[in-house]
Amino acid sequence: MYLLETDPDVLSYHSQPLSIFYTFNNRQRRYTPDFLVEGRHKKLLVEVKPASKVNSDKNLSLFRAIASGGA
């Protein structure tokens, strides 16, 4: 969070700002990102997790749903 607080391009950040619903294995799931970062030119949803978990089937399904706007 120190990096967010000292970056001049970051206007604000919010912890667990919202929930996103998506489908995985024919089941409705809920995902809550760790942060919403509001910058001068864009907003980012940020997930903090170990690299070993990034490529799990569940997370890849989640990331695809969010990227396609189908979440």
C-alpha positions as CSV (number, residue, x, y, z in Angstrom):
1,M,0.0,0.0,0.0
2,Y,3.0,2.2,0.5
3,L,3.5,2.2,-3.3
4,L,-0.1,3.3,-3.9
5,E,0.1,6.0,-1.3
6,T,3.3,7.5,-2.8
7,D,2.5,7.2,-6.5
8,P,1.5,10.6,-7.8
9,D,-0.7,9.0,-10.5
10,V,-2.9,7.2,-7.9
11,L,-5.8,9.4,-6.9
12,S,-7.3,6.8,-4.4
13,Y,-7.6,3.2,-3.6
14,H,-10.2,1.1,-1.9
15,S,-9.9,-2.3,-0.2
16,Q,-12.4,-5.0,-1.3
17,P,-14.5,-2.5,-3.2
18,L,-17.1,-4.7,-4.8
19,S,-18.2,-8.3,-5.6
20,I,-18.3,-9.8,-9.1
21,F,-20.4,-12.9,-9.8
22,Y,-19.3,-15.4,-12.4
23,T,-19.8,-19.1,-13.4
24,F,-17.3,-21.9,-12.8
25,N,-18.1,-25.6,-13.2
26,N,-21.7,-24.7,-13.8
27,R,-21.9,-23.0,-10.4
28,Q,-22.4,-19.3,-9.6
29,R,-19.4,-17.9,-7.7
30,R,-18.6,-14.6,-6.1
31,Y,-15.2,-12.9,-6.4
32,T,-14.1,-9.8,-4.4
33,P,-11.0,-8.1,-5.7
34,D,-8.5,-7.0,-3.1
35,F,-8.3,-3.4,-4.3
36,L,-9.8,-0.8,-6.7
37,V,-7.1,1.6,-7.7
38,E,-8.2,4.9,-9.2
39,G,-5.5,6.6,-11.2
40,R,-5.4,9.7,-13.3
41,H,-6.1,7.9,-16.5
42,K,-7.7,4.5,-15.5
43,K,-9.2,2.4,-12.8
44,L,-7.7,-1.1,-12.0
45,L,-9.0,-4.0,-10.1
46,V,-6.1,-5.6,-8.2
47,E,-5.8,-9.1,-6.9
48,V,-3.0,-10.0,-4.6
49,K,-2.2,-13.8,-4.6
50,P,0.8,-16.1,-4.7
51,A,2.1,-16.8,-8.2
52,S,1.5,-20.5,-7.6
53,K,-2.3,-19.9,-7.5
54,V,-2.6,-17.5,-10.5
55,N,-2.9,-20.2,-13.2
56,S,-5.4,-22.5,-11.4
57,D,-8.5,-23.5,-13.5
58,K,-10.8,-21.5,-11.2
59,N,-8.7,-18.3,-11.4
60,L,-8.2,-18.6,-15.1
61,S,-12.0,-18.9,-15.5
62,L,-12.5,-15.9,-13.3
63,F,-10.0,-13.8,-15.2
64,R,-11.6,-14.7,-18.6
65,A,-15.1,-13.8,-17.3
66,I,-13.9,-10.4,-16.1
67,A,-11.9,-9.7,-19.3
68,S,-14.9,-10.5,-21.5
69,G,-17.3,-8.5,-19.4
70,G,-19.3,-11.6,-18.8
71,A,-18.8,-11.7,-15.1
